[in-house]
Amino acid sequence: MGEPVSKPTNEANDQQDMAILEEVFVRRKVQDAKWGGNRNLPAELWHVILSEEVGEVAHAILEHDMANLRDELLDVAAVAAVIIQWIDNCAGHPGLTE
């Protein structure tokens, strides 16, 4: 057996979490620049967009492409973040339940 792997400290995990969230924020800005900032889309369209991104994650996994997997997961996180913003900003929207 190999050497035991040391676990990062809580502080190191927190720093890594913040770095990843910063990458997600940057990815949101890139997506807005590419596709526009219209976040007033129907829930069904958000579902399609998120599903397409998750499909790209699945493809990267099947291809054993770890670099692309990470990149696609950032896209999923960025889309999920904008959907959360959309939900927070459209209380009472038809088709959404509270």
N, CA, C and O atoms as a DFTB+ gen file, in Angstrom:
392 C
 N C O
     1  1       0.842      -1.177       0.000
     2  2       0.000       0.000       0.000
     3  2       0.884       1.235       0.000
     4  3       2.019       1.198       0.475
     5  1       0.363       2.319      -0.530
     6  2       1.122       3.559      -0.627
     7  2       1.063       4.372       0.652
     8  3       0.484       3.959       1.657
     9  1       1.669       5.519       0.581
    10  2       1.660       6.459       1.702
    11  2       0.235       6.940       1.957
    12  3      -0.533       7.122       1.012
    13  1      -0.125       7.147       3.218
    14  2      -1.465       7.689       3.493
    15  2      -1.587       9.100       2.920
    16  3      -0.650       9.897       2.967
    17  1      -2.740       9.373       2.394
    18  2      -3.005      10.703       1.823
    19  2      -3.451      11.617       2.949
    20  3      -4.375      11.300       3.699
    21  1      -2.781      12.754       3.056
    22  2      -3.179      13.695       4.108
    23  2      -4.419      14.453       3.659
    24  3      -4.569      14.807       2.490
    25  1      -5.294      14.688       4.613
    26  2      -6.536      15.408       4.326
    27  2      -6.292      16.896       4.522
    28  3      -5.612      17.301       5.464
    29  1      -6.851      17.714       3.625
    30  2      -6.697      19.157       3.806
    31  2      -7.414      19.632       5.061
    32  3      -8.393      19.028       5.498
    33  1      -6.926      20.694       5.621
    34  2      -7.557      21.269       6.804
    35  2      -8.855      21.964       6.404
    36  3      -9.097      22.212       5.223
    37  1      -9.677      22.274       7.387
    38  2     -10.916      23.007       7.095
    39  2     -10.612      24.340       6.437
    40  3     -11.331      24.768       5.533
    41  1      -9.555      24.996       6.882
    42  2      -9.190      26.285       6.285
    43  2      -8.797      26.108       4.825
    44  3      -9.170      26.917       3.976
    45  1      -8.046      25.053       4.533
    46  2      -7.655      24.795       3.142
    47  2      -8.884      24.478       2.296
    48  3      -8.994      24.928       1.156
    49  1      -9.807      23.701       2.862
    50  2     -11.052      23.408       2.139
    51  2     -11.843      24.679       1.875
    52  3     -12.371      24.866       0.779
    53  1     -11.929      25.553       2.871
    54  2     -12.647      26.816       2.705
    55  2     -12.016      27.656       1.601
    56  3     -12.724      28.256       0.793
    57  1     -10.693      27.700       1.566
    58  2     -10.004      28.476       0.533
    59  2     -10.266      27.881      -0.849
    60  3     -10.472      28.612      -1.818
    61  1     -10.257      26.562      -0.932
    62  2     -10.538      25.915      -2.208
    63  2     -11.989      26.166      -2.618
    64  3     -12.265      26.430      -3.788
    65  1     -12.915      26.085      -1.666
    66  2     -14.321      26.380      -1.954
    67  2     -14.474      27.785      -2.529
    68  3     -15.169      27.982      -3.525
    69  1     -13.828      28.747      -1.904
    70  2     -13.939      30.133      -2.364
    71  2     -13.340      30.293      -3.762
    72  3     -13.883      31.024      -4.591
    73  1     -12.239      29.621      -4.022
    74  2     -11.614      29.699      -5.350
    75  2     -12.550      29.109      -6.411
    76  3     -12.677      29.657      -7.505
    77  1     -13.195      28.001      -6.084
    78  2     -14.122      27.383      -7.036
    79  2     -15.334      28.277      -7.260
    80  3     -15.770      28.458      -8.397
    81  1     -15.882      28.836      -6.185
    82  2     -17.030      29.743      -6.338
    83  2     -16.665      30.968      -7.160
    84  3     -17.491      31.488      -7.911
    85  1     -15.438      31.424      -7.019
    86  2     -14.969      32.547      -7.839
    87  2     -14.935      32.142      -9.314
    88  3     -15.303      32.930     -10.185
    89  1     -14.498      30.926      -9.589
    90  2     -14.496      30.437     -10.977
    91  2     -15.916      30.353     -11.527
    92  3     -16.151      30.675     -12.692
    93  1     -16.858      29.924     -10.697
    94  2     -18.258      29.851     -11.122
    95  2     -18.771      31.254     -11.444
    96  3     -19.469      31.446     -12.439
    97  1     -18.430      32.222     -10.614
    98  2     -18.840      33.609     -10.849
    99  2     -18.274      34.113     -12.187
   100  3     -18.988      34.734     -12.975
   101  1     -17.017      33.846     -12.426
   102  2     -16.393      34.260     -13.693
   103  2     -17.090      33.566     -14.860
   104  3     -17.340      34.188     -15.892
   105  1     -17.401      32.292     -14.702
   106  2     -18.086      31.551     -15.766
   107  2     -19.454      32.151     -16.050
   108  3     -19.874      32.193     -17.206
   109  1     -20.166      32.619     -15.017
   110  2     -21.457      33.280     -15.214
   111  2     -21.285      34.517     -16.088
   112  3     -22.086      34.766     -16.988
   113  1     -20.239      35.286     -15.820
   114  2     -19.994      36.496     -16.610
   115  2     -19.694      36.147     -18.060
   116  3     -20.152      36.831     -18.975
   117  1     -18.927      35.086     -18.269
   118  2     -18.614      34.641     -19.631
   119  2     -19.895      34.203     -20.342
   120  3     -20.108      34.542     -21.507
   121  1     -20.750      33.448     -19.638
   122  2     -22.013      33.013     -20.229
   123  2     -22.905      34.208     -20.570
   124  3     -23.530      34.233     -21.631
   125  1     -22.966      35.198     -19.677
   126  2     -23.763      36.399     -19.950
   127  2     -23.234      37.133     -21.175
   128  3     -24.013      37.608     -22.001
   129  1     -21.915      37.227     -21.292
   130  2     -21.318      37.909     -22.452
   131  2     -21.620      37.141     -23.736
   132  3     -21.858      37.745     -24.781
   133  1     -21.610      35.833     -23.661
   134  2     -21.831      35.003     -24.846
   135  2     -23.298      34.931     -25.227
   136  3     -23.632      35.056     -26.406
   137  1     -24.188      34.731     -24.249
   138  2     -25.591      34.460     -24.534
   139  2     -26.525      35.600     -24.163
   140  3     -27.721      35.549     -24.451
   141  1     -25.983      36.624     -23.526
   142  2     -26.821      37.724     -23.069
   143  2     -27.270      37.485     -21.638
   144  3     -27.231      36.359     -21.141
   145  1     -27.688      38.536     -20.996
   146  2     -28.029      38.453     -19.588
   147  2     -29.499      38.227     -19.304
   148  3     -29.930      38.395     -18.163
   149  1     -30.294      37.847     -20.317
   150  2     -31.718      37.621     -20.102
   151  2     -31.909      36.400     -19.207
   152  3     -31.620      35.272     -19.606
   153  1     -32.394      36.639     -18.010
   154  2     -32.608      35.532     -17.076
   155  2     -34.095      35.264     -16.878
   156  3     -34.480      34.467     -16.022
   157  1     -34.918      35.923     -17.663
   158  2     -36.361      35.762     -17.536
   159  2     -36.848      34.726     -18.545
   160  3     -37.582      35.045     -19.481
   161  1     -36.425      33.481     -18.335
   162  2     -36.798      32.388     -19.223
   163  2     -37.762      31.463     -18.496
   164  3     -37.757      31.409     -17.266
   165  1     -38.586      30.736     -19.238
   166  2     -39.494      29.794     -18.586
   167  2     -38.711      28.646     -17.930
   168  3     -37.604      28.309     -18.349
   169  1     -39.311      28.065     -16.903
   170  2     -38.665      26.975     -16.168
   171  2     -38.265      25.836     -17.101
   172  3     -37.206      25.232     -16.931
   173  1     -39.108      25.545     -18.078
   174  2     -38.807      24.454     -19.004
   175  2     -37.533      24.717     -19.793
   176  3     -36.773      23.788     -20.065
   177  1     -37.292      25.960     -20.160
   178  2     -36.071      26.283     -20.902
   179  2     -34.847      26.179     -20.003
   180  3     -33.793      25.719     -20.443
   181  1     -34.975      26.601     -18.749
   182  2     -33.853      26.428     -17.812
   183  2     -33.540      24.942     -17.662
   184  3     -32.376      24.551     -17.579
   185  1     -34.588      24.119     -17.628
   186  2     -34.382      22.675     -17.529
   187  2     -33.588      22.160     -18.727
   188  3     -32.657      21.372     -18.564
   189  1     -33.948      22.597     -19.909
   190  2     -33.250      22.172     -21.124
   191  2     -31.788      22.615     -21.084
   192  3     -30.893      21.832     -21.400
   193  1     -31.548      23.859     -20.698
   194  2     -30.180      24.385     -20.648
   195  2     -29.335      23.597     -19.650
   196  3     -28.216      23.188     -19.958
   197  1     -29.878      23.389     -18.458
   198  2     -29.139      22.648     -17.438
   199  2     -28.911      21.207     -17.873
   200  3     -27.822      20.671     -17.673
   201  1     -29.907      20.578     -18.456
   202  2     -29.779      19.189     -18.908
   203  2     -28.708      19.058     -19.992
   204  3     -27.958      18.082     -20.018
   205  1     -28.644      20.033     -20.870
   206  2     -27.618      20.005     -21.919
   207  2     -26.229      20.064     -21.297
   208  3     -25.323      19.347     -21.723
   209  1     -26.062      20.912     -20.296
   210  2     -24.763      21.006     -19.620
   211  2     -24.426      19.710     -18.883
   212  3     -23.278      19.266     -18.901
   213  1     -25.421      19.102     -18.237
   214  2     -25.192      17.831     -17.544
   215  2     -24.831      16.744     -18.566
   216  3     -24.003      15.879     -18.279
   217  1     -25.432      16.783     -19.728
   218  2     -25.076      15.839     -20.794
   219  2     -23.617      15.973     -21.200
   220  3     -22.955      14.975     -21.485
   221  1     -23.117      17.194     -21.226
   222  2     -21.709      17.401     -21.547
   223  2     -20.803      16.851     -20.442
   224  3     -19.700      16.380     -20.720
   225  1     -21.265      16.911     -19.190
   226  2     -20.522      16.291     -18.089
   227  2     -20.455      14.781     -18.314
   228  3     -19.393      14.174     -18.178
   229  1     -21.591      14.182     -18.658
   230  2     -21.630      12.740     -18.899
   231  2     -20.681      12.356     -20.031
   232  3     -19.981      11.347     -19.945
   233  1     -20.659      13.146     -21.071
   234  2     -19.771      12.873     -22.204
   235  2     -18.309      12.925     -21.769
   236  3     -17.517      12.063     -22.150
   237  1     -17.954      13.916     -20.987
   238  2     -16.573      14.036     -20.513
   239  2     -16.194      12.838     -19.639
   240  3     -15.068      12.346     -19.709
   241  1     -17.135      12.375     -18.819
   242  2     -16.876      11.197     -17.984
   243  2     -16.640       9.975     -18.866
   244  3     -15.687       9.226     -18.649
   245  1     -17.497       9.773     -19.850
   246  2     -17.349       8.619     -20.735
   247  2     -16.049       8.663     -21.527
   248  3     -15.485       7.623     -21.866
   249  1     -15.577       9.865     -21.819
   250  2     -14.321      10.036     -22.559
   251  2     -13.104      10.043     -21.639
   252  3     -11.971      10.137     -22.112
   253  1     -13.329       9.944     -20.330
   254  2     -12.238      10.005     -19.338
   255  2     -11.407      11.283     -19.509
   256  3     -10.183      11.269     -19.384
   257  1     -12.096      12.368     -19.792
   258  2     -11.449      13.662     -20.036
   259  2     -11.618      14.533     -18.799
   260  3     -12.562      15.317     -18.696
   261  1     -10.684      14.382     -17.861
   262  2     -10.808      15.070     -16.576
   263  2     -10.731      16.591     -16.711
   264  3     -11.430      17.304     -15.990
   265  1      -9.900      17.097     -17.614
   266  2      -9.809      18.552     -17.791
   267  2     -11.137      19.108     -18.291
   268  3     -11.616      20.127     -17.795
   269  1     -11.727      18.435     -19.275
   270  2     -13.014      18.886     -19.803
   271  2     -14.124      18.657     -18.782
   272  3     -15.061      19.451     -18.697
   273  1     -14.026      17.582     -18.010
   274  2     -15.022      17.311     -16.971
   275  2     -15.099      18.475     -15.997
   276  3     -16.185      18.949     -15.664
   277  1     -13.949      18.926     -15.548
   278  2     -13.924      20.055     -14.608
   279  2     -14.557      21.287     -15.242
   280  3     -15.343      21.989     -14.605
   281  1     -14.216      21.540     -16.478
   282  2     -14.743      22.703     -17.200
   283  2     -16.266      22.609     -17.340
   284  3     -16.975      23.590     -17.119
   285  1     -16.756      21.437     -17.706
   286  2     -18.199      21.259     -17.870
   287  2     -18.927      21.362     -16.532
   288  3     -20.045      21.874     -16.476
   289  1     -18.305      20.883     -15.458
   290  2     -18.918      21.021     -14.138
   291  2     -19.019      22.487     -13.730
   292  3     -19.977      22.880     -13.064
   293  1     -18.044      23.293     -14.123
   294  2     -18.154      24.736     -13.876
   295  2     -19.345      25.316     -14.625
   296  3     -20.046      26.181     -14.100
   297  1     -19.579      24.842     -15.856
   298  2     -20.753      25.301     -16.610
   299  2     -22.044      24.906     -15.903
   300  3     -22.971      25.710     -15.809
   301  1     -22.109      23.670     -15.407
   302  2     -23.299      23.221     -14.680
   303  2     -23.535      24.101     -13.458
   304  3     -24.656      24.543     -13.206
   305  1     -22.471      24.350     -12.704
   306  2     -22.599      25.175     -11.494
   307  2     -23.044      26.589     -11.841
   308  3     -23.864      27.175     -11.134
   309  1     -22.509      27.137     -12.920
   310  2     -22.878      28.496     -13.321
   311  2     -24.340      28.561     -13.745
   312  3     -25.048      29.501     -13.381
   313  1     -24.795      27.583     -14.501
   314  2     -26.198      27.563     -14.911
   315  2     -27.094      27.361     -13.693
   316  3     -28.127      28.018     -13.566
   317  1     -26.703      26.457     -12.802
   318  2     -27.492      26.245     -11.585
   319  2     -27.588      27.536     -10.775
   320  3     -28.646      27.848     -10.229
   321  1     -26.494      28.284     -10.697
   322  2     -26.502      29.540      -9.939
   323  2     -27.480      30.547     -10.548
   324  3     -28.203      31.229      -9.822
   325  1     -27.502      30.641     -11.865
   326  2     -28.413      31.604     -12.484
   327  2     -29.863      31.151     -12.332
   328  3     -30.761      31.986     -12.225
   329  1     -30.101      29.842     -12.321
   330  2     -31.460      29.350     -12.093
   331  2     -31.903      29.690     -10.667
   332  3     -33.055      30.067     -10.450
   333  1     -31.008      29.560      -9.713
   334  2     -31.333      29.943      -8.333
   335  2     -31.667      31.425      -8.267
   336  3     -32.625      31.811      -7.597
   337  1     -30.890      32.265      -8.954
   338  2     -31.187      33.705      -8.995
   339  2     -32.558      33.930      -9.609
   340  3     -33.345      34.734      -9.107
   341  1     -32.844      33.223     -10.691
   342  2     -34.135      33.365     -11.368
   343  2     -35.275      33.013     -10.416
   344  3     -36.265      33.741     -10.337
   345  1     -35.139      31.899      -9.691
   346  2     -36.168      31.494      -8.730
   347  2     -36.345      32.565      -7.657
   348  3     -37.470      32.930      -7.316
   349  1     -35.238      33.061      -7.133
   350  2     -35.302      34.080      -6.084
   351  2     -35.961      35.364      -6.567
   352  3     -36.556      36.096      -5.776
   353  1     -35.857      35.639      -7.861
   354  2     -36.382      36.892      -8.407
   355  2     -37.781      36.772      -9.014
   356  3     -38.345      37.775      -9.453
   357  1     -38.344      35.577      -9.047
   358  2     -39.657      35.465      -9.699
   359  2     -40.659      34.734      -8.827
   360  3     -41.339      33.821      -9.295
   361  1     -40.756      35.116      -7.593
   362  2     -41.751      34.524      -6.691
   363  2     -43.135      34.699      -7.305
   364  3     -43.466      35.769      -7.817
   365  1     -43.919      33.668      -7.251
   366  2     -45.275      33.737      -7.792
   367  2     -45.346      33.496      -9.293
   368  3     -46.421      33.617      -9.881
   369  1     -44.226      33.158      -9.927
   370  2     -44.207      32.899     -11.362
   371  2     -45.070      31.683     -11.670
   372  3     -44.955      30.666     -10.987
   373  1     -45.934      31.760     -12.682
   374  2     -46.745      30.596     -13.035
   375  2     -45.860      29.393     -13.341
   376  3     -44.847      29.510     -14.031
   377  1     -46.252      28.253     -12.823
   378  2     -45.473      27.037     -13.060
   379  2     -44.498      26.717     -11.966
   380  3     -43.943      25.619     -11.938
   381  1     -44.267      27.657     -11.050
   382  2     -43.389      27.386      -9.923
   383  2     -44.243      27.240      -8.687
   384  3     -45.213      27.974      -8.498
   385  1     -43.887      26.308      -7.861
   386  2     -44.588      26.167      -6.587
   387  2     -43.693      26.671      -5.485
   388  3     -42.467      26.631      -5.589
   389  1     -44.296      27.129      -4.468
   390  2     -43.512      27.654      -3.345
   391  2     -43.395      26.632      -2.256
   392  3     -42.769      26.894      -1.229
